[in-house]
Amino acid sequence: MPIRLIALDIDGTLLNSRFSVSDRNRAAIAEAVRRGIEVALVTGRRFDFALPVAKQIDSPLTMIVNNGALVRTKEGHTHLRHLLLRDTARRVLETTRPWRSGASVVFDRPLANQVMLETIDFEDGIRGAYYQRNLPFLAEARPLESCLTEDPIQVMLSGPVRPMREAERALRSAAFMHEFAIAVTVYEAKDFSMIDVINPRVSKGTTLAEWTGLRGVARAEILAIGDNHNDEEMLSFAGIPVVMENAVPELKTRGWHVTHTNDNDGVAAAIERFALRETPECA
């Protein structure tokens, strides 16, 4: 069955270590789109943080962002939106108070006050560069709970791997865990991890299933490529799951196809192999 939709993670997958989309990756995506294949960027990034990556690609794209909480066109039209209840977000912030320095609340807003933090510290060695790049979208609220005047997209925690694992354990043992879902991204080599707390019905995989269902695309017609823990449900859903050579070890034990690293055009290699061949291989 030919491929009708390609789902691509961004960080560690589409982007190389210089945070750019290679010429070969762009060419493979353009050829897929020319053949009528829908290409979706499926990412934990916010729409506005993913948009500069999308703009490196001169092709129409579907944007599945915030680990599946929002589905938008590249131009910003919203197709699907699943928010986190503000009361749940408040309890999440209370449960994770020991890790408050790395906490933020993300809202679906045009620009200002999109990402709320208790303190914006540009000297923060872990998050300072992110703050600089996203300054127009940031604002402070003290205490952070006071920003919850509407339902947010998510609560986000970030920091070194060990304390983020402690925060994850606290969340997974919370009595109200049925009210939210967790998407975890880990970069062991950088000692950096992110936890996105989102609507309980949301993940990259569930939203990909919802979107492709609306589009009439069968699982067997989906090629998905990823590298990290938050890609697992997306890869499990796709008919042809492909993991990057630089993926976290757990994904490479699932028997899924493995492509080259993100610095060696792994996305293009997978698209060429499974979507652009005259007779695509079976999963």
C-alpha positions in Angstrom: 0.0 0.0 0.0 1.5 3.4 -1.0 2.4 6.0 1.7 -0.2 8.8 2.0 1.1 10.6 5.1 4.6 11.1 6.5 4.9 12.0 10.2 8.2 13.6 11.2 9.5 14.5 14.6 11.7 17.6 14.6 14.4 17.6 17.2 16.9 14.8 16.8 15.1 13.7 13.7 14.4 16.3 11.0 16.9 18.8 12.4 20.6 18.0 12.4 22.9 19.0 15.3 23.2 22.5 13.8 19.4 22.8 14.1 18.9 23.1 10.4 17.1 21.0 7.8 19.5 19.5 5.3 19.2 20.0 1.5 18.6 16.3 1.0 15.9 16.2 3.7 14.2 19.2 2.1 14.4 17.7 -1.4 12.9 14.4 -0.2 10.0 16.2 1.5 9.4 18.3 -1.5 9.3 15.2 -3.8 6.9 13.5 -1.4 4.5 16.5 -1.4 4.8 16.7 -5.2 3.5 13.1 -5.4 0.5 14.0 -3.2 1.8 12.7 0.1 0.9 14.8 3.1 3.8 15.7 5.4 3.2 16.4 9.1 5.7 17.8 11.6 4.8 16.0 14.8 6.6 17.7 17.7 6.7 18.6 21.3 7.5 22.2 20.3 4.9 25.0 20.4 3.5 26.1 17.1 5.5 29.4 17.1 8.7 27.5 18.1 8.2 24.9 15.4 7.4 27.5 12.7 11.0 28.6 12.0 11.7 24.9 11.2 8.7 24.6 9.0 9.8 27.8 7.1 13.0 26.0 6.2 10.9 23.7 4.0 9.3 25.2 0.9 6.3 22.8 0.9 2.8 22.7 2.5 3.0 21.1 5.9 0.6 19.9 8.6 1.7 21.0 12.1 0.9 18.6 15.0 2.5 20.5 17.9 2.6 20.4 21.7 2.9 16.6 21.6 -0.5 16.5 19.8 -2.5 19.1 21.7 -2.9 21.2 18.6 -3.1 20.5 14.8 -2.6 23.5 12.6 -1.7 24.4 9.0 1.7 26.0 8.4 -0.2 29.2 8.0 -1.7 29.0 11.5 -5.3 27.7 10.9 -6.3 25.4 13.7 -7.9 22.1 12.8 -7.8 20.4 16.3 -7.3 21.6 19.8 -7.2 19.7 23.1 -6.5 21.8 26.2 -5.6 20.9 29.8 -8.2 21.8 32.4 -6.9 24.8 34.4 -7.8 23.1 37.7 -5.8 20.1 36.7 -2.9 22.4 35.7 -3.1 24.0 39.2 -2.8 20.6 40.9 0.1 19.7 38.6 2.0 22.8 39.7 1.3 22.1 43.3 2.5 18.5 42.9 5.7 19.6 41.2 6.5 22.6 43.4 10.1 21.3 44.3 10.9 21.7 40.5 9.3 25.1 40.1 12.4 26.8 38.7 12.0 24.7 35.6 8.2 25.0 35.3 6.2 27.0 32.8 2.5 27.1 31.6 1.8 27.3 27.9 -1.3 28.9 26.5 -2.9 29.1 23.1 -2.4 32.8 22.6 -1.3 34.9 19.6 2.0 36.2 21.0 2.3 37.9 24.4 1.9 35.8 27.5 2.0 32.6 25.6 4.6 31.0 27.9 4.3 31.9 31.6 7.1 31.4 34.1 7.6 32.4 37.7 11.1 33.8 36.9 12.8 34.4 33.5 16.5 34.0 34.2 18.6 34.7 31.1 21.7 33.5 33.0 20.2 30.0 33.4 22.7 27.7 31.9 20.1 25.2 30.9 17.2 27.3 29.7 18.7 30.8 29.1 19.2 30.3 25.4 15.5 29.2 25.0 14.4 32.3 26.9 16.4 34.5 24.6 15.0 32.9 21.4 11.4 33.0 22.7 11.4 36.4 24.6 8.4 37.9 22.7 6.2 35.0 23.9 7.3 35.0 27.6 6.0 36.6 30.7 6.2 36.2 34.5 3.6 35.3 37.0 4.2 35.0 40.8 3.1 32.6 42.0 2.9 30.7 38.7 -0.6 29.4 39.6 -1.9 33.0 39.3 -1.6 32.8 35.5 -4.3 30.1 35.2 -7.2 32.4 34.2 -8.1 30.0 31.3 -7.3 26.4 30.3 -3.7 26.1 29.1 -2.3 23.8 26.4 0.1 22.3 28.9 2.3 22.5 31.9 6.0 22.0 31.0 8.9 21.1 33.3 12.5 21.0 32.2 15.9 20.4 33.8 18.7 17.9 34.3 17.7 14.3 33.8 17.8 13.1 37.4 15.5 15.7 39.0 13.1 15.4 36.0 12.9 11.7 36.6 11.9 12.5 40.2 9.3 14.9 39.0 8.0 12.3 36.6 7.6 9.8 39.5 5.7 12.4 41.5 3.3 13.0 38.7 2.8 9.3 37.9 2.0 8.6 41.5 -0.5 11.5 41.8 -4.0 10.6 42.8 -5.4 12.6 39.9 -3.2 11.2 37.2 -6.2 10.2 35.2 -6.7 13.9 34.5 -3.6 14.4 32.5 -1.1 12.6 30.2 2.7 12.9 30.3 5.1 13.2 27.3 8.8 12.8 28.2 11.8 13.8 26.1 15.3 12.8 27.4 18.7 13.9 26.1 21.1 11.8 28.2 24.2 13.2 26.5 23.2 16.8 27.3 21.8 15.9 30.8 18.5 17.5 29.8 15.0 16.3 30.0 11.5 17.8 29.4 8.1 16.7 30.8 5.0 18.0 29.0 1.8 17.6 31.0 -1.1 17.6 28.6 -4.8 16.7 28.1 -5.3 13.0 29.1 -6.5 12.1 25.6 -3.5 13.5 23.9 -0.2 12.1 22.6 1.6 12.3 19.3 0.1 8.9 18.5 -3.5 9.6 19.5 -3.6 12.9 17.7 -2.0 11.3 14.6 -4.7 8.6 14.7 -7.4 11.3 15.1 -6.1 13.4 12.3 -5.5 10.6 9.8 -8.9 9.2 10.7 -10.5 12.5 9.6 -8.3 12.4 6.5 -9.3 8.8 5.6 -5.7 7.6 5.8 -5.1 4.0 7.0 -2.4 3.1 9.4 -0.6 1.1 6.7 -0.4 4.3 4.6 1.6 6.1 7.3 5.3 6.5 7.6 6.5 7.9 10.9 10.1 8.8 11.9 11.3 9.7 15.4 14.0 9.5 18.0 12.8 10.0 21.5 10.4 8.7 24.2 7.6 11.0 23.2 7.6 9.5 19.7 6.8 6.0 20.9 3.1 6.1 20.5 3.3 7.8 17.1 5.7 5.1 15.9 3.5 2.3 17.4 0.5 3.6 15.5 2.2 4.1 12.1 2.2 1.2 9.6 5.9 1.9 8.9 7.7 3.1 12.0 11.3 4.2 11.5 13.7 5.3 14.3 16.9 7.3 13.9 20.3 5.7 14.5 20.8 8.4 17.1 17.5 7.5 18.9 17.2 6.6 22.6 18.2 3.0 23.1 14.7 1.9 24.1 13.2 2.7 20.7 15.9 0.7 18.9 14.8 -2.5 20.8 11.3 -2.6 19.3 12.2 -4.2 16.0 11.3 -1.1 14.0 13.3 0.0 10.9 16.4 2.1 11.7 17.6 4.8 9.4 20.8 7.0 9.5 21.4 9.7 12.1 20.0 13.2 12.0 23.5 14.4 10.9 23.5 11.9 8.0 20.1 12.7 6.3 18.2 9.9 8.1 14.8 11.4 7.3 15.6 11.6 3.6 16.9 8.1 3.5 13.7 6.8 5.1 11.4 8.8 2.8 13.4 7.7 -0.3 13.2 4.0 0.9 9.6 3.8 1.9 7.7 6.6 0.2 9.5 7.4 -3.0 10.3 3.9 -4.4 8.1 2.8 -7.2 7.3 -0.4 -5.2 7.6 0.5 -1.5 8.8 -2.2 0.9 6.3 -3.7 3.3 6.5 -2.8 7.0 
